Amino acid sequence: MNTLRFRRIALAVSAAAVLPLALTACGGDSKDKDSDASSTTAVSSPAGSGSTGQDPGDAMAMDKPFGAACSAVPKDGAGSFDGMAQDPVATAASNNPALSTLVAAVKKAGLVDTLNSAQNITVFAPTNDAFAKIPKADLDKVLNDKATLTKILTYHVVGQRLTPAQLENGSFATLEKGKLTTAGSGEDYTVNDSSHVVCGNVTTSNATVYIVDTVLMPK
């Protein structure tokens, strides 16, 4: 009798010990499966993907210079895009050989410090070829008339940084107190319906520069 009772007690103890372990094992499998399912969902549907359909590269591309004339910009050094980004706008322009006439005009007008100390501006910078479109006698006359020269140069400056998107159909007050208009899309923009952007969205430490092929004339 005592032996039989002892065996029954031993079996009961063994069952009690095995049951929690079995339940734990079952629970662990369920939890692991849930965890695996979550992981699979996270991998197949990463946060934020596909919600706008926009390639992140497109947004990055909008921050880069564009235009056929950009190919003439040096790849490195002070006159490169990286180099110009470190300098204020008048200094940056002085490192670009294609803007030497503009730089000379800015110096004659005494605007170097004004442009270099301004913050968050946009400069529409005419190339040497743009100035060459003006008859030499007229250009020489303007270059020797500080008041007129200052009026023309400050007409090329807008008191805010303009993005390419803002140029699509824009009208902006200039430092000269006049207004200029812009139009276009993609990499094709005009200013005042006559001057074309040949290298745009160039960054300097205090300005965004759009290099243009025709000098802008205020009214």
Buried (B, 14 or more C-beta within 10 A) or exposed (E): EEEEEEEEEEEEEEEEEEEEEEEEEEEEEEEEEEEEEEEEEEEEEEEEEEEEEEEEEEEEEEEEBBBEBBEEBBEEEBBBBEBBEEBBBBBBBBBBEBBBBBBBBBEBBEBBEBBBEBEEBBBBBBBBEBBEEBEEEEBEEBBEBEEBBBBBBBBBBBEEBBEBEBBEEBEBEBBBEBBBEBBBEEBEBBBBEEBBBBBBBBBBBBBBBBBBBBBBEBE
